[in-house]
Amino acid sequence: MIHRNLLLFRGARYLWWSLVLLIASAVLYATQGTVQPPNGGTWQGYVLGTIGALLIVWLTFLGLRKRSYNSTLGSVQGWTSAHVYLGTALLVIATLHSGFQVGWNLHTLAYVLMCVVIASGFFGLYSYLNHPVLISKNREGGGRAELFAELFELDKQSRSLAQKCAPEVGIAVASSIERTTLGGGVYAQLFSGDDSFYVRGAGAPVRNADQQGVVDFVAERLPRAQKGVEAANLQQLIVLLCRRQAVLRRIRRDIRLRGWLKIWLYFHIPVTLALLVALVVHIVSTFVYW
């Protein structure tokens, strides 16, 4: 539904606008004479450059439009659809403006920054179209609060049941709960990093990534259970720990998906600002030195 509403907004209106703009730009590029190779210094190159510059400036206004809740200048959905299609067309128009000539100079820097901004925009589009669906599926129709509520309840039940088992089991389970990590730095959030530990016996804490360590520890204890009641408690405890393991996986996946949905903006926006600066330098240097 999101894909349809965004990319096919009002019959893919802005797709057709972009195609018309690209055809007109290609025709304009083709009209350049044979006296010198096509480049940004011909009148056609200046026209293409002006179109590209205006597109860059207009594309940066999407963020402002999203925050202008009372604006009557079209819907945010329409602006976003136009942003996607016209931003893609910009890549072709800017390339035609350059005449496929690149070098180690400020002009190429502006072009490269533009390509980086567009590439990050493509990643943002992919995240916007796919991650919300994955997040909803991972949460099974609920919210993150429900996942944490289930985790806390499993923690409570696991602690209570572990106290009825051998002391080393109680220590292992309690320490695994206390030393469970979620989120953390950027890398941990984006790649579901897990620095969890648990205490095994009287030794030092050992790694408990994905809670597999404590699950294996309790499972190893099961064949050596002294009483039938202890064996039943250990079996039930393993079920709780495995359920807790599954909930933690879902929470980490939720953090990861939300992180990738947002992180691209922390790259896209600063590079866009750098592009605007490079664009100004490109224009000023062109008119001053050329």
C-alpha positions in Angstrom: 0.0 0.0 0.0 2.8 2.4 0.8 4.6 1.5 -2.4 1.4 2.1 -4.4 0.5 5.4 -2.7 4.0 6.9 -3.0 5.3 5.8 -6.4 1.9 5.7 -8.1 0.6 8.9 -6.6 -2.2 10.1 -8.8 -1.4 7.8 -11.6 2.3 8.2 -11.3 2.0 11.9 -12.3 5.5 12.8 -11.4 6.9 9.9 -13.2 5.5 11.3 -16.4 6.7 14.8 -15.6 10.2 13.4 -15.1 10.1 11.5 -18.4 9.0 14.6 -20.3 11.8 16.6 -18.6 14.3 14.0 -19.4 13.2 13.9 -23.1 13.4 17.7 -23.4 16.9 17.6 -21.7 18.1 14.9 -24.1 16.9 16.9 -27.1 18.5 20.0 -25.8 21.8 18.2 -25.2 21.6 16.8 -28.8 21.3 20.2 -30.3 24.9 21.2 -29.3 27.1 21.8 -32.3 30.1 19.9 -33.6 32.5 22.8 -33.2 33.2 21.8 -29.7 32.2 18.8 -27.6 29.1 19.1 -25.5 29.9 20.7 -22.2 28.4 23.0 -19.5 29.8 26.1 -21.2 27.4 26.2 -24.2 24.0 27.9 -23.9 22.4 24.4 -23.9 24.8 23.5 -21.0 23.8 26.6 -19.1 20.1 25.8 -19.5 20.6 22.2 -18.4 22.7 23.5 -15.4 20.1 26.0 -14.5 17.4 23.3 -14.5 19.6 21.0 -12.4 20.4 23.8 -9.9 16.7 24.7 -9.5 15.9 21.0 -9.0 18.5 20.7 -6.3 17.2 23.7 -4.4 13.6 22.6 -4.8 14.4 19.0 -3.6 15.8 20.4 -0.4 12.5 21.9 0.5 10.8 18.5 1.2 12.0 18.6 4.8 10.5 22.0 5.3 7.2 20.9 3.7 7.0 17.9 6.1 7.1 20.3 9.0 4.7 22.8 7.5 1.5 21.2 8.8 -0.8 24.0 7.7 0.7 24.4 4.3 -1.7 24.3 1.3 1.1 23.7 -1.3 0.1 20.1 -2.0 0.2 17.0 0.2 3.4 15.6 1.8 2.8 12.4 -0.1 2.7 14.3 -3.4 5.9 16.2 -2.6 7.6 12.9 -1.6 6.6 11.3 -4.9 7.9 14.2 -6.9 11.0 14.2 -4.8 11.7 10.6 -5.8 11.1 11.0 -9.5 12.6 14.4 -10.0 15.6 13.5 -7.9 16.2 10.5 -10.1 15.8 12.7 -13.2 18.4 15.2 -11.7 21.1 12.5 -12.1 20.6 12.4 -15.8 20.2 16.1 -16.3 23.3 17.0 -14.3 25.3 14.4 -16.3 24.1 15.9 -19.6 25.0 19.4 -18.2 28.6 18.2 -17.6 28.8 16.8 -21.1 30.3 13.6 -19.5 33.4 15.6 -18.7 34.9 15.1 -15.2 38.1 16.1 -13.6 39.8 16.8 -10.3 38.1 20.1 -9.5 35.2 21.7 -7.6 32.7 21.1 -10.4 33.2 17.3 -10.2 33.0 17.5 -6.4 29.6 19.0 -6.7 28.6 16.3 -9.1 29.9 13.5 -6.9 28.1 15.0 -3.8 24.9 15.1 -5.8 25.4 11.4 -6.8 26.0 10.5 -3.1 22.9 12.4 -2.0 20.8 10.6 -4.7 22.2 7.2 -3.8 21.4 7.8 -0.1 17.9 8.9 -1.2 17.5 5.5 -3.0 18.4 3.7 0.2 16.0 5.9 2.2 13.2 5.1 -0.4 13.9 1.4 0.0 13.8 1.7 3.8 10.6 3.7 3.7 8.8 1.2 1.4 10.0 -2.0 3.2 10.9 -1.5 6.8 7.5 -0.3 8.2 6.0 -3.5 6.9 8.8 -5.6 8.4 8.5 -3.8 11.7 4.8 -4.4 11.9 5.2 -8.1 11.0 8.0 -8.5 13.6 5.8 -6.9 16.3 2.8 -9.1 15.3 0.4 -6.2 15.3 1.5 -4.9 18.7 4.1 -2.3 19.7 7.5 -2.3 21.3 6.0 -1.7 24.7 4.2 -5.1 24.4 7.4 -6.8 23.6 9.1 -5.4 26.7 6.1 -6.2 28.8 6.4 -9.8 27.7 10.1 -9.8 28.3 9.7 -8.5 31.9 7.1 -11.1 32.6 9.3 -13.9 31.3 12.2 -12.5 33.4 10.0 -12.7 36.5 8.8 -16.2 35.8 12.4 -17.4 35.0 13.8 -16.0 38.2 11.1 -17.6 40.3 11.4 -21.0 38.7 15.2 -20.9 38.7 15.2 -20.4 42.5 13.5 -23.8 42.8 16.4 -25.5 41.1 20.0 -26.0 42.1 21.9 -22.9 43.3 24.2 -22.8 40.2 21.1 -22.7 38.0 19.6 -19.9 40.0 22.8 -17.9 39.7 23.2 -18.5 36.0 19.6 -17.5 35.2 19.6 -14.4 37.4 22.9 -13.2 36.1 21.8 -13.8 32.5 18.8 -11.6 33.1 20.9 -8.9 34.8 23.6 -8.9 32.2 21.4 -8.9 29.1 22.1 -6.0 26.8 19.8 -4.4 24.3 20.6 -1.5 21.8 23.7 0.4 22.7 25.8 2.3 20.2 25.1 2.8 16.5 26.8 -0.4 15.4 25.0 -2.5 18.0 21.6 -1.1 17.0 22.1 -1.4 13.2 23.6 -4.9 13.4 21.9 -6.3 16.5 25.1 -6.5 18.5 24.8 -8.5 21.7 27.3 -8.2 24.6 25.3 -10.3 27.1 27.0 -12.4 29.7 26.1 -14.8 32.5 27.8 -16.4 35.5 28.5 -20.1 35.2 29.0 -21.6 38.6 31.6 -19.8 40.7 33.6 -18.6 37.7 33.9 -15.3 35.9 31.1 -14.1 33.6 31.1 -15.8 30.2 29.6 -14.7 26.9 25.9 -15.2 26.4 25.2 -14.0 22.9 21.6 -14.6 21.9 21.1 -16.2 25.4 22.3 -19.5 23.9 24.9 -19.9 26.7 22.5 -20.0 29.6 20.0 -22.1 27.6 22.7 -24.7 27.0 23.9 -24.5 30.6 20.4 -25.3 31.9 19.9 -28.1 29.3 23.2 -29.7 30.3 21.9 -29.7 33.9 18.7 -31.6 33.0 20.3 -35.2 32.7 21.9 -34.7 36.1 18.8 -33.6 37.9 18.5 -35.2 41.4 14.8 -35.3 41.7 11.8 -35.7 39.4 10.5 -32.3 40.5 13.8 -30.7 39.7 13.8 -32.3 36.2 10.2 -30.9 35.6 11.3 -27.4 36.8 14.4 -27.5 34.5 12.2 -28.5 31.5 9.8 -25.7 32.2 12.7 -23.3 32.7 14.2 -24.2 29.4 10.9 -23.4 27.7 10.8 -20.0 29.4 14.4 -19.2 28.5 13.8 -20.2 24.9 10.7 -18.0 24.8 12.7 -15.2 26.3 15.4 -15.8 23.7 12.7 -15.4 20.9 11.4 -12.2 22.4 14.9 -10.7 22.7 15.5 -11.5 19.0 12.3 -9.7 18.1 13.2 -6.7 20.2 16.7 -6.5 18.6 15.2 -6.9 15.1 12.8 -4.1 15.9 15.7 -1.9 17.1 17.7 -2.8 13.9 14.8 -2.1 11.5 14.0 1.2 13.2 17.6 2.2 13.2 18.1 1.6 9.5 14.8 3.4 8.8 16.3 6.6 10.5 20.0 6.3 10.2 20.2 7.3 6.5 18.8 10.7 7.3 21.8 11.4 9.5 23.9 11.0 6.4 21.5 12.3 3.7 20.9 15.7 5.3 24.5 16.7 6.0 25.6 15.6 2.5 22.7 17.6 1.1 23.9 20.7 2.9 27.5 20.1 1.6 26.0 19.7 -1.9 24.3 23.1 -1.6 27.6 24.7 -0.6 29.4 23.0 -3.5 26.7 24.1 -5.9 27.1 27.7 -4.9 30.9 27.5 -5.3 30.4 25.8 -8.7 28.1 28.5 -9.9 30.2 31.4 -8.6 33.4 30.0 -9.9 31.9 29.4 -13.3 30.7 33.0 -13.8 33.8 34.5 -12.2 36.6 32.5 -13.9 35.0 31.1 -17.1 
